[in-house]
Amino acid sequence: MYLCKNYEMSTQDNYDKGRSSNKPGKNARKKSMARGNAPLKSDPSNKKTGRQQDPSTKPKLRFDKDGKEIGRRQAPAVQVKKSNPEDGIRLNKYIANSGVCSRREADTFIATGLITVNGKIINEMGHKVQLGDDVRFDGRRLNPEPNTYVLLNKPKGFATTDSNAKGMTVLELVANATTAKIKPFGRLGRNATGLLLFTNDDEFVQKFMKKGIARLFHIELDKNLKMEHLKKIKEGFTIDGNEIQVEDISYVDNSPKSEIGLKMKHTGNSVIRTIFENLGYDVVRVDCVTLGPLTKKDLPRGRYRHLTENELNLFNMI
């Protein structure tokens, strides 16, 4: 509300002249309560509680060597109990997370002996399991995490293992890809490069460990590969009692004869070095160019991506 300053001052002067002690005098004008002159209601948000203290006289805060304020009672610390992954998760939750059924239905399956953990039937309600345990429902293994498939274009210098004792590992490269516990399917040597697949789908791994996934490697040797050796590899031969078979082998177009394209279904690449070293060649470079229906297109070295639904369907057709 806008009020004239002169009006405020004249009213205050007349009020003070009529005061003798604490009471207004006879000449003091009474405040009118007419509309427009009624006292303004105080704003509760501005209401001051208690006696206001001059900031200059306010005592300074003091702290001890641990940083606690001296002279003020400290509130008791609230302790929050953190969950420990090593404690495991309840079996019915594990089953429900796998998408088979609800927790209540899982309790029924547990009670009827349809659930096994690491090969043993579990009837105990509240039984806890670890994520790595072999939990099966009616013989089918369950996975409490969604099936995840990550494709990496591996650079040199990373070991295909989950052991920190091996130095830098491929798991470091896909650490931010997912929270699921994925593992590499197949192997590439530390100095090998190219496509490497990660998944937590045990059924996928078991299926293609038996059938194999065809991989095309671009291989560079220390010298030109003789035609007779190329034909021998293509026909297949035996090394230390192990039969070595490849799906195809050829020279790389428009490149020296030391560069070879080799297609095979073995999940490891140590067999590649075994093949050529047995024939008197040293392997200089190994690069996995294709992995089943997957290629390195639009996937730079050191980067990863998740497989599409269409790509998974292509795997199911193999």
Phi and psi in degrees as GROMACS dihedral restraints (atoms count N, CA, C in turn):
[ dihedral_restraints ]
;  ai    aj    ak    al  type     phi  dphi    fc
    3     4     5     6     1   -91.9    20    10
    4     5     6     7     1   125.1    20    10
    6     7     8     9     1  -124.5    20    10
    7     8     9    10     1   142.9    20    10
    9    10    11    12     1   -72.7    20    10
   10    11    12    13     1   132.1    20    10
   12    13    14    15     1   -63.8    20    10
   13    14    15    16     1   -38.0    20    10
   15    16    17    18     1   -63.2    20    10
   16    17    18    19     1   -38.5    20    10
   18    19    20    21     1   -64.4    20    10
   19    20    21    22     1   -41.6    20    10
   21    22    23    24     1   -64.2    20    10
   22    23    24    25     1   -40.9    20    10
   24    25    26    27     1   -70.2    20    10
   25    26    27    28     1   -42.7    20    10
   27    28    29    30     1   -65.3    20    10
   28    29    30    31     1   -39.1    20    10
   30    31    32    33     1   -65.1    20    10
   31    32    33    34     1   -41.1    20    10
   33    34    35    36     1   -68.5    20    10
   34    35    36    37     1   -38.5    20    10
   36    37    38    39     1   -63.0    20    10
   37    38    39    40     1   -48.1    20    10
   39    40    41    42     1   -60.1    20    10
   40    41    42    43     1   -33.6    20    10
   42    43    44    45     1   -71.2    20    10
   43    44    45    46     1   -40.9    20    10
   45    46    47    48     1   -70.7    20    10
   46    47    48    49     1   -34.7    20    10
   48    49    50    51     1   -64.7    20    10
   49    50    51    52     1   -32.9    20    10
   51    52    53    54     1   -85.4    20    10
   52    53    54    55     1     5.2    20    10
   54    55    56    57     1   -98.4    20    10
   55    56    57    58     1   133.3    20    10
   57    58    59    60     1  -100.6    20    10
   58    59    60    61     1   -47.4    20    10
   60    61    62    63     1  -131.8    20    10
   61    62    63    64     1   -94.5    20    10
   63    64    65    66     1  -109.8    20    10
   64    65    66    67     1     0.9    20    10
   66    67    68    69     1  -113.7    20    10
   67    68    69    70     1   144.3    20    10
   69    70    71    72     1   -69.6    20    10
   70    71    72    73     1   149.0    20    10
   72    73    74    75     1   -77.4    20    10
   73    74    75    76     1  -175.4    20    10
   75    76    77    78     1   -70.8    20    10
   76    77    78    79     1   -32.3    20    10
   78    79    80    81     1   -82.7    20    10
   79    80    81    82     1    -1.9    20    10
   81    82    83    84     1   -67.9    20    10
   82    83    84    85     1   133.6    20    10
   84    85    86    87     1   -81.7    20    10
   85    86    87    88     1   135.9    20    10
   87    88    89    90     1   -78.9    20    10
   88    89    90    91     1   142.1    20    10
   90    91    92    93     1   -72.7    20    10
   91    92    93    94     1   129.7    20    10
   93    94    95    96     1   -82.3    20    10
   94    95    96    97     1   141.5    20    10
   96    97    98    99     1  -102.7    20    10
   97    98    99   100     1    21.4    20    10
   99   100   101   102     1   -65.7    20    10
  100   101   102   103     1   163.2    20    10
  102   103   104   105     1   -60.9    20    10
  103   104   105   106     1   130.2    20    10
  105   106   107   108     1   100.3    20    10
  106   107   108   109     1   -18.3    20    10
  108   109   110   111     1  -114.1    20    10
  109   110   111   112     1     3.4    20    10
  111   112   113   114     1   -65.8    20    10
  112   113   114   115     1   143.7    20    10
  114   115   116   117     1   -61.9    20    10
  115   116   117   118     1   142.5    20    10
  117   118   119   120     1   -72.9    20    10
  118   119   120   121     1   137.9    20    10
  120   121   122   123     1   -73.1    20    10
  121   122   123   124     1   139.1    20    10
  123   124   125   126     1   -72.0    20    10
  124   125   126   127     1   144.9    20    10
  126   127   128   129     1   -79.5    20    10
  127   128   129   130     1   117.5    20    10
  129   130   131   132     1   -55.6    20    10
  130   131   132   133     1   -29.9    20    10
  132   133   134   135     1   -70.3    20    10
  133   134   135   136     1   -20.2    20    10
  135   136   137   138     1  -101.6    20    10
  136   137   138   139     1     3.1    20    10
  138   139   140   141     1   -67.2    20    10
  139   140   141   142     1   129.1    20    10
  141   142   143   144     1   -95.6    20    10
  142   143   144   145     1   133.7    20    10
  144   145   146   147     1  -110.0    20    10
  145   146   147   148     1   132.9    20    10
  147   148   149   150     1    77.0    20    10
  148   149   150   151     1   176.6    20    10
  150   151   152   153     1   -78.2    20    10
  151   152   153   154     1   131.6    20    10
  153   154   155   156     1   -76.7    20    10
  154   155   156   157     1   135.6    20    10
  156   157   158   159     1  -105.6    20    10
  157   158   159   160     1   138.2    20    10
  159   160   161   162     1   -66.4    20    10
  160   161   162   163     1   123.9    20    10
  162   163   164   165     1   -56.1    20    10
  163   164   165   166     1   -29.6    20    10
  165   166   167   168     1   -70.4    20    10
  166   167   168   169     1   -22.6    20    10
  168   169   170   171     1   -99.0    20    10
  169   170   171   172     1    -0.8    20    10
  171   172   173   174     1   -68.9    20    10
  172   173   174   175     1   129.8    20    10
  174   175   176   177     1   -63.5    20    10
  175   176   177   178     1   143.2    20    10
  177   178   179   180     1   -77.6    20    10
  178   179   180   181     1   146.0    20    10
  180   181   182   183     1   -77.3    20    10
  181   182   183   184     1   141.9    20    10
  183   184   185   186     1  -123.2    20    10
  184   185   186   187     1   144.9    20    10
  186   187   188   189     1  -129.6    20    10
  187   188   189   190     1   149.0    20    10
  189   190   191   192     1   -87.0    20    10
  190   191   192   193     1  -176.0    20    10
  192   193   194   195     1   -66.1    20    10
  193   194   195   196     1   -20.2    20    10
  195   196   197   198     1   -90.4    20    10
  196   197   198   199     1     2.0    20    10
  198   199   200   201     1    87.2    20    10
  199   200   201   202     1     7.4    20    10
  201   202   203   204     1   -89.2    20    10
  202   203   204   205     1   141.3    20    10
  204   205   206   207     1   -71.1    20    10
  205   206   207   208     1   133.1    20    10
  207   208   209   210     1   -85.3    20    10
  208   209   210   211     1   134.1    20    10
  210   211   212   213     1    92.9    20    10
  211   212   213   214     1    -6.0    20    10
  213   214   215   216     1  -116.8    20    10
  214   215   216   217     1   136.0    20    10
  216   217   218   219     1   -70.7    20    10
  217   218   219   220     1   127.1    20    10
  219   220   221   222     1   -86.5    20    10
  220   221   222   223     1   134.7    20    10
  222   223   224   225     1   -71.7    20    10
  223   224   225   226     1   142.0    20    10
  225   226   227   228     1   -61.8    20    10
  226   227   228   229     1   138.3    20    10
  228   229   230   231     1   -68.2    20    10
  229   230   231   232     1   139.6    20    10
  231   232   233   234     1   -92.7    20    10
  232   233   234   235     1   121.6    20    10
  234   235   236   237     1   -94.4    20    10
  235   236   237   238     1   123.7    20    10
  237   238   239   240     1  -104.1    20    10
  238   239   240   241     1   123.4    20    10
  240   241   242   243     1   -80.0    20    10
  241   242   243   244     1   119.2    20    10
  243   244   245   246     1   -90.0    20    10
  244   245   246   247     1   142.4    20    10
  246   247   248   249     1   -75.5    20    10
  247   248   249   250     1   141.1    20    10
  249   250   251   252     1  -108.2    20    10
  250   251   252   253     1   117.7    20    10
  252   253   254   255     1   -57.8    20    10
  253   254   255   256     1   -26.1    20    10
  255   256   257   258     1   -70.8    20    10
  256   257   258   259     1   -16.1    20    10
  258   259   260   261     1   -71.0    20    10
  259   260   261   262     1   -16.1    20    10
  261   262   263   264     1    82.3    20    10
  262   263   264   265     1   178.0    20    10
  264   265   266   267     1  -124.2    20    10
  265   266   267   268     1   154.0    20    10
  267   268   269   270     1   -62.5    20    10
  268   269   270   271     1   143.4    20    10
  270   271   272   273     1   -60.9    20    10
  271   272   273   274     1   -40.0    20    10
  273   274   275   276     1   -66.6    20    10
  274   275   276   277     1   -32.8    20    10
  276   277   278   279     1   -70.0    20    10
  277   278   279   280     1   -40.1    20    10
  279   280   281   282     1   -57.6    20    10
  280   281   282   283     1   -45.7    20    10
  282   283   284   285     1   -66.4    20    10
  283   284   285   286     1   -43.6    20    10
  285   286   287   288     1   -64.0    20    10
  286   287   288   289     1   -39.3    20    10
  288   289   290   291     1   -65.5    20    10
  289   290   291   292     1   -23.8    20    10
  291   292   293   294     1   -76.2    20    10
  292   293   294   295     1    -8.3    20    10
  294   295   296   297     1    88.4    20    10
  295   296   297   298     1     7.1    20    10
  297   298   299   300     1   -73.5    20    10
  298   299   300   301     1   -44.6    20    10
  300   301   302   303     1  -165.6    20    10
  301   302   303   304     1  -175.4    20    10
  303   304   305   306     1   -83.0    20    10
  304   305   306   307     1   172.1    20    10
  306   307   308   309     1   -64.6    20    10
  307   308   309   310     1   -40.5    20    10
  309   310   311   312     1   -63.4    20    10
  310   311   312   313     1   -42.6    20    10
  312   313   314   315     1   -66.4    20    10
  313   314   315   316     1   -34.6    20    10
  315   316   317   318     1   -62.4    20    10
  316   317   318   319     1   -38.4    20    10
  318   319   320   321     1   -60.0    20    10
  319   320   321   322     1   -37.4    20    10
  321   322   323   324     1   -66.2    20    10
  322   323   324   325     1   -43.7    20    10
  324   325   326   327     1   -64.2    20    10
  325   326   327   328     1   -37.3    20    10
  327   328   329   330     1   -64.7    20    10
  328   329   330   331     1   -44.5    20    10
  330   331   332   333     1   -64.8    20    10
  331   332   333   334     1   -31.1    20    10
  333   334   335   336     1   -89.9    20    10
  334   335   336   337     1     4.4    20    10
  336   337   338   339     1    78.9    20    10
  337   338   339   340     1    23.9    20    10
  339   340   341   342     1   -90.3    20    10
  340   341   342   343     1    -3.6    20    10
  342   343   344   345     1  -111.8    20    10
  343   344   345   346     1   131.3    20    10
  345   346   347   348     1  -120.8    20    10
  346   347   348   349     1   146.4    20    10
  348   349   350   351     1  -125.1    20    10
  349   350   351   352     1   117.2    20    10
  351   352   353   354     1    53.1    20    10
  352   353   354   355     1    40.0    20    10
  354   355   356   357     1    87.9    20    10
  355   356   357   358     1    -2.6    20    10
  357   358   359   360     1  -113.8    20    10
  358   359   360   361     1   137.5    20    10
  360   361   362   363     1   -70.9    20    10
  361   362   363   364     1   130.2    20    10
  363   364   365   366     1  -114.1    20    10
  364   365   366   367     1   120.4    20    10
  366   367   368   369     1  -110.0    20    10
  367   368   369   370     1    -4.8    20    10
  369   370   371   372     1   -77.7    20    10
  370   371   372   373     1   123.5    20    10
  372   373   374   375     1   -73.3    20    10
  373   374   375   376     1   135.9    20    10
  375   376   377   378     1    88.7    20    10
  376   377   378   379     1     2.3    20    10
  378   379   380   381     1   -61.4    20    10
  379   380   381   382     1   137.5    20    10
  381   382   383   384     1  -108.0    20    10
  382   383   384   385     1   144.3    20    10
  384   385   386   387     1  -131.1    20    10
  385   386   387   388     1   164.1    20    10
  387   388   389   390     1   -99.3    20    10
  388   389   390   391     1   158.6    20    10
  390   391   392   393     1   -61.1    20    10
  391   392   393   394     1   -28.9    20    10
  393   394   395   396     1   -85.0    20    10
  394   395   396   397     1    -3.4    20    10
  396   397   398   399     1   -69.5    20    10
  397   398   399   400     1   152.9    20    10
  399   400   401   402     1   -89.8    20    10
  400   401   402   403     1    94.6    20    10
  402   403   404   405     1  -103.5    20    10
  403   404   405   406     1   126.0    20    10
  405   406   407   408     1  -127.0    20    10
  406   407   408   409     1   142.1    20    10
  408   409   410   411     1  -114.4    20    10
  409   410   411   412     1   114.4    20    10
  411   412   413   414     1    53.9    20    10
  412   413   414   415     1    37.4    20    10
  414   415   416   417     1    91.6    20    10
  415   416   417   418     1   -12.2    20    10
  417   418   419   420     1   -99.0    20    10
  418   419   420   421     1   129.1    20    10
  420   421   422   423     1   -71.4    20    10
  421   422   423   424     1   138.3    20    10
  423   424   425   426     1  -103.6    20    10
  424   425   426   427     1   152.8    20    10
  426   427   428   429     1  -130.4    20    10
  427   428   429   430     1   116.4    20    10
  429   430   431   432     1   -75.1    20    10
  430   431   432   433     1    -4.0    20    10
  432   433   434   435     1  -113.1    20    10
  433   434   435   436     1   151.3    20    10
  435   436   437   438     1   -64.5    20    10
  436   437   438   439     1   142.9    20    10
  438   439   440   441     1   -61.6    20    10
  439   440   441   442     1   128.9    20    10
  441   442   443   444     1  -127.4    20    10
  442   443   444   445     1   138.8    20    10
  444   445   446   447     1  -134.0    20    10
  445   446   447   448     1   119.1    20    10
  447   448   449   450     1  -124.0    20    10
  448   449   450   451     1   131.2    20    10
  450   451   452   453     1  -108.0    20    10
  451   452   453   454     1   127.6    20    10
  453   454   455   456     1  -117.0    20    10
  454   455   456   457     1   138.8    20    10
  456   457   458   459     1   -96.1    20    10
  457   458   459   460     1    94.6    20    10
  459   460   461   462     1   -69.5    20    10
  460   461   462   463     1   133.7    20    10
  462   463   464   465     1   -90.3    20    10
  463   464   465   466     1   174.7    20    10
  465   466   467   468     1   -72.9    20    10
  466   467   468   469     1   156.6    20    10
  468   469   470   471     1    92.7    20    10
  469   470   471   472     1     4.8    20    10
  471   472   473   474     1  -121.1    20    10
  472   473   474   475     1   129.3    20    10
  474   475   476   477     1   -82.6    20    10
  475   476   477   478     1   143.0    20    10
  477   478   479   480     1   -87.5    20    10
  478   479   480   481     1    77.0    20    10
  480   481   482   483     1  -158.3    20    10
  481   482   483   484     1   168.1    20    10
  483   484   485   486     1  -108.9    20    10
  484   485   486   487     1    13.8    20    10
  486   487   488   489     1   -93.9    20    10
  487   488   489   490     1   124.4    20    10
  489   490   491   492     1   -68.7    20    10
  490   491   492   493     1   -18.3    20    10
  492   493   494   495     1   -67.3    20    10
  493   494   495   496     1   -15.6    20    10
  495   496   497   498     1   -89.9    20    10
  496   497   498   499     1     7.6    20    10
  498   499   500   501     1    83.4    20    10
  499   500   501   502     1  -143.3    20    10
  501   502   503   504     1   -67.2    20    10
  502   503   504   505     1   132.7    20    10
  504   505   506   507     1  -121.8    20    10
  505   506   507   508     1   162.8    20    10
  507   508   509   510     1   -66.6    20    10
  508   509   510   511     1   -23.5    20    10
  510   511   512   513     1   -65.5    20    10
  511   512   513   514     1   -26.9    20    10
  513   514   515   516     1   -65.5    20    10
  514   515   516   517     1   -30.9    20    10
  516   517   518   519     1   -75.2    20    10
  517   518   519   520     1   -23.5    20    10
  519   520   521   522     1  -115.3    20    10
  520   521   522   523     1    17.8    20    10
  522   523   524   525     1   -60.0    20    10
  523   524   525   526     1   -31.9    20    10
  525   526   527   528     1   -96.9    20    10
  526   527   528   529     1     6.2    20    10
  528   529   530   531     1   -74.0    20    10
  529   530   531   532     1   -33.9    20    10
  531   532   533   534     1  -165.5    20    10
  532   533   534   535     1   161.5    20    10
  534   535   536   537     1   -89.9    20    10
  535   536   537   538     1   -10.2    20    10
  537   538   539   540     1   -69.4    20    10
  538   539   540   541     1   151.8    20    10
  540   541   542   543     1   -85.9    20    10
  541   542   543   544     1    82.7    20    10
  543   544   545   546     1   -88.4    20    10
  544   545   546   547     1   153.6    20    10
  546   547   548   549     1  -133.8    20    10
  547   548   549   550     1   154.0    20    10
  549   550   551   552     1   -70.2    20    10
  550   551   552   553     1   137.5    20    10
  552   553   554   555     1  -103.1    20    10
  553   554   555   556     1   116.8    20    10
  555   556   557   558     1    87.4    20    10
  556   557   558   559     1   175.9    20    10
  558   559   560   561     1  -136.6    20    10
  559   560   561   562     1   151.4    20    10
  561   562   563   564     1  -133.9    20    10
  562   563   564   565     1   138.0    20    10
  564   565   566   567     1   -61.5    20    10
  565   566   567   568     1   163.2    20    10
  567   568   569   570     1   -55.3    20    10
  568   569   570   571     1   -40.3    20    10
  570   571   572   573     1   -95.4    20    10
  571   572   573   574     1     1.6    20    10
  573   574   575   576     1   -81.9    20    10
  574   575   576   577     1   156.3    20    10
  576   577   578   579     1  -128.6    20    10
  577   578   579   580     1   171.9    20    10
  579   580   581   582     1   113.3    20    10
  580   581   582   583     1  -161.9    20    10
  582   583   584   585     1   -74.7    20    10
  583   584   585   586     1   133.3    20    10
  585   586   587   588     1  -141.8    20    10
  586   587   588   589     1   130.5    20    10
  588   589   590   591     1  -102.5    20    10
  589   590   591   592     1   139.5    20    10
  591   592   593   594     1  -120.6    20    10
  592   593   594   595     1   141.9    20    10
  594   595   596   597     1  -159.4    20    10
  595   596   597   598     1   162.3    20    10
  597   598   599   600     1  -114.0    20    10
  598   599   600   601     1    11.5    20    10
  600   601   602   603     1   -87.0    20    10
  601   602   603   604     1   100.1    20    10
  603   604   605   606     1   -65.2    20    10
  604   605   606   607     1   -36.0    20    10
  606   607   608   609     1   -66.0    20    10
  607   608   609   610     1   -38.3    20    10
  609   610   611   612     1   -62.0    20    10
  610   611   612   613     1   -46.0    20    10
  612   613   614   615     1   -63.1    20    10
  613   614   615   616     1   -46.6    20    10
  615   616   617   618     1   -64.6    20    10
  616   617   618   619     1   -38.8    20    10
  618   619   620   621     1   -61.8    20    10
  619   620   621   622     1   -48.1    20    10
  621   622   623   624     1   -88.5    20    10
  622   623   624   625     1    -9.9    20    10
  624   625   626   627     1   -70.0    20    10
  625   626   627   628     1   -32.7    20    10
  627   628   629   630     1   -80.8    20    10
  628   629   630   631     1   -47.4    20    10
  630   631   632   633     1   -81.3    20    10
  631   632   633   634     1   -33.0    20    10
  633   634   635   636     1    83.0    20    10
  634   635   636   637     1   153.4    20    10
  636   637   638   639     1  -119.0    20    10
  637   638   639   640     1   125.0    20    10
  639   640   641   642     1   -66.8    20    10
  640   641   642   643     1   129.1    20    10
  642   643   644   645     1  -125.2    20    10
  643   644   645   646     1   137.7    20    10
  645   646   647   648     1  -103.8    20    10
  646   647   648   649     1   123.2    20    10
  648   649   650   651     1  -110.7    20    10
  649   650   651   652     1   138.7    20    10
  651   652   653   654     1   -99.4    20    10
  652   653   654   655     1   114.2    20    10
  654   655   656   657     1  -116.5    20    10
  655   656   657   658     1   136.2    20    10
  657   658   659   660     1  -115.8    20    10
  658   659   660   661     1   128.5    20    10
  660   661   662   663     1  -104.7    20    10
  661   662   663   664     1   166.9    20    10
  663   664   665   666     1   -75.9    20    10
  664   665   666   667     1   -11.7    20    10
  666   667   668   669     1  -156.4    20    10
  667   668   669   670     1   168.6    20    10
  669   670   671   672     1   -63.0    20    10
  670   671   672   673     1   138.6    20    10
  672   673   674   675     1   -82.8    20    10
  673   674   675   676     1   126.5    20    10
  675   676   677   678     1   -68.8    20    10
  676   677   678   679     1   147.8    20    10
  678   679   680   681     1   -62.2    20    10
  679   680   681   682     1   -37.5    20    10
  681   682   683   684     1   -63.9    20    10
  682   683   684   685     1   -34.7    20    10
  684   685   686   687     1   -73.6    20    10
  685   686   687   688     1   -35.9    20    10
  687   688   689   690     1   -62.2    20    10
  688   689   690   691     1   -43.3    20    10
  690   691   692   693     1   -66.2    20    10
  691   692   693   694     1   -37.2    20    10
  693   694   695   696     1   -64.2    20    10
  694   695   696   697     1   -42.5    20    10
  696   697   698   699     1   -64.7    20    10
  697   698   699   700     1   -40.9    20    10
  699   700   701   702     1   -65.3    20    10
  700   701   702   703     1   -36.7    20    10
  702   703   704   705     1   -76.6    20    10
  703   704   705   706     1   -24.1    20    10
  705   706   707   708     1    95.6    20    10
  706   707   708   709     1   143.5    20    10
  708   709   710   711     1  -154.8    20    10
  709   710   711   712     1   176.8    20    10
  711   712   713   714     1  -115.1    20    10
  712   713   714   715     1   135.3    20    10
  714   715   716   717     1  -127.1    20    10
  715   716   717   718     1   118.6    20    10
  717   718   719   720     1    52.9    20    10
  718   719   720   721     1    39.9    20    10
  720   721   722   723     1    82.6    20    10
  721   722   723   724     1    -2.6    20    10
  723   724   725   726     1  -101.9    20    10
  724   725   726   727     1   127.6    20    10
  726   727   728   729     1   -78.4    20    10
  727   728   729   730     1   125.7    20    10
  729   730   731   732     1  -104.5    20    10
  730   731   732   733     1   120.5    20    10
  732   733   734   735     1  -129.3    20    10
  733   734   735   736     1   138.2    20    10
  735   736   737   738     1  -122.9    20    10
  736   737   738   739     1   156.5    20    10
  738   739   740   741     1   -81.7    20    10
  739   740   741   742     1   -34.9    20    10
  741   742   743   744     1  -165.3    20    10
  742   743   744   745     1   153.6    20    10
  744   745   746   747     1  -151.7    20    10
  745   746   747   748     1   141.4    20    10
  747   748   749   750     1  -162.1    20    10
  748   749   750   751     1   164.7    20    10
  750   751   752   753     1   -73.9    20    10
  751   752   753   754     1   149.2    20    10
  753   754   755   756     1   -78.7    20    10
  754   755   756   757     1   130.7    20    10
  756   757   758   759     1   -60.0    20    10
  757   758   759   760     1   140.5    20    10
  759   760   761   762     1    58.2    20    10
  760   761   762   763     1    31.5    20    10
  762   763   764   765     1  -136.4    20    10
  763   764   765   766     1   164.7    20    10
  765   766   767   768     1   -60.9    20    10
  766   767   768   769     1   159.2    20    10
  768   769   770   771     1   -69.0    20    10
  769   770   771   772     1    -3.7    20    10
  771   772   773   774     1   -85.4    20    10
  772   773   774   775     1    -6.4    20    10
  774   775   776   777     1  -106.1    20    10
  775   776   777   778     1   124.4    20    10
  777   778   779   780     1  -125.2    20    10
  778   779   780   781     1   144.3    20    10
  780   781   782   783     1  -103.6    20    10
  781   782   783   784     1   122.6    20    10
  783   784   785   786     1  -128.1    20    10
  784   785   786   787     1   125.4    20    10
  786   787   788   789     1  -113.5    20    10
  787   788   789   790     1   125.5    20    10
  789   790   791   792     1  -154.1    20    10
  790   791   792   793     1   167.4    20    10
  792   793   794   795     1  -105.8    20    10
  793   794   795   796     1     1.5    20    10
  795   796   797   798     1   -64.4    20    10
  796   797   798   799     1   141.3    20    10
  798   799   800   801     1   -81.6    20    10
  799   800   801   802     1   -17.8    20    10
  801   802   803   804     1  -107.1    20    10
  802   803   804   805     1   161.6    20    10
  804   805   806   807     1  -108.6    20    10
  805   806   807   808     1     2.9    20    10
  807   808   809   810     1   -65.9    20    10
  808   809   810   811     1   -26.9    20    10
  810   811   812   813     1   -66.1    20    10
  811   812   813   814     1   -27.2    20    10
  813   814   815   816     1   -64.2    20    10
  814   815   816   817     1   -47.3    20    10
  816   817   818   819     1   -65.0    20    10
  817   818   819   820     1   -35.9    20    10
  819   820   821   822     1   -62.4    20    10
  820   821   822   823     1   -41.8    20    10
  822   823   824   825     1   -60.4    20    10
  823   824   825   826     1   -52.5    20    10
  825   826   827   828     1   -78.0    20    10
  826   827   828   829     1   -34.1    20    10
  828   829   830   831     1   -66.4    20    10
  829   830   831   832     1   -32.7    20    10
  831   832   833   834     1   -65.6    20    10
  832   833   834   835     1   -24.0    20    10
  834   835   836   837     1  -100.3    20    10
  835   836   837   838     1     3.9    20    10
  837   838   839   840     1    92.9    20    10
  838   839   840   841     1    24.7    20    10
  840   841   842   843     1  -119.5    20    10
  841   842   843   844     1   148.1    20    10
  843   844   845   846     1  -102.5    20    10
  844   845   846   847     1   135.7    20    10
  846   847   848   849     1   -86.2    20    10
  847   848   849   850     1   121.2    20    10
  849   850   851   852     1   -89.6    20    10
  850   851   852   853     1   -41.2    20    10
  852   853   854   855     1  -148.5    20    10
  853   854   855   856     1   140.9    20    10
  855   856   857   858     1  -130.8    20    10
  856   857   858   859     1   127.0    20    10
  858   859   860   861     1  -134.5    20    10
  859   860   861   862     1   120.7    20    10
  861   862   863   864     1   -81.8    20    10
  862   863   864   865     1   111.5    20    10
  864   865   866   867     1   -88.1    20    10
  865   866   867   868     1   -41.3    20    10
  867   868   869   870     1  -132.4    20    10
  868   869   870   871     1   152.8    20    10
  870   871   872   873     1  -136.4    20    10
  871   872   873   874     1   100.2    20    10
  873   874   875   876     1    59.3    20    10
  874   875   876   877     1  -126.7    20    10
  876   877   878   879     1   -84.8    20    10
  877   878   879   880     1     3.3    20    10
  879   880   881   882     1   -95.2    20    10
  880   881   882   883     1   144.2    20    10
  882   883   884   885     1  -128.4    20    10
  883   884   885   886     1   173.2    20    10
  885   886   887   888     1   -87.5    20    10
  886   887   888   889     1     8.7    20    10
  888   889   890   891     1   -58.2    20    10
  889   890   891   892     1   129.5    20    10
  891   892   893   894     1    60.6    20    10
  892   893   894   895     1    24.5    20    10
  894   895   896   897     1  -127.7    20    10
  895   896   897   898     1    93.1    20    10
  897   898   899   900     1   -64.2    20    10
  898   899   900   901     1   159.8    20    10
  900   901   902   903     1   -59.5    20    10
  901   902   903   904     1   132.3    20    10
  903   904   905   906     1    88.1    20    10
  904   905   906   907     1    -3.7    20    10
  906   907   908   909     1  -104.4    20    10
  907   908   909   910     1   162.8    20    10
  909   910   911   912     1  -135.4    20    10
  910   911   912   913     1   165.8    20    10
  912   913   914   915     1  -154.7    20    10
  913   914   915   916     1   161.4    20    10
  915   916   917   918     1   -88.5    20    10
  916   917   918   919     1   145.4    20    10
  918   919   920   921     1   -70.2    20    10
  919   920   921   922     1   148.7    20    10
  921   922   923   924     1   -87.2    20    10
  922   923   924   925     1   166.4    20    10
  924   925   926   927     1   -62.7    20    10
  925   926   927   928     1   -37.5    20    10
  927   928   929   930     1   -64.6    20    10
  928   929   930   931     1   -39.5    20    10
  930   931   932   933     1   -66.0    20    10
  931   932   933   934     1   -38.0    20    10
  933   934   935   936     1   -65.7    20    10
  934   935   936   937     1   -37.2    20    10
  936   937   938   939     1   -64.3    20    10
  937   938   939   940     1   -35.3    20    10
  939   940   941   942     1   -64.9    20    10
  940   941   942   943     1   -37.2    20    10
  942   943   944   945     1   -64.9    20    10
  943   944   945   946     1   -38.0    20    10
  945   946   947   948     1   -67.2    20    10
  946   947   948   949     1   -20.0    20    10
  948   949   950   951     1   -86.3    20    10
  949   950   951   952     1    -9.6    20    10
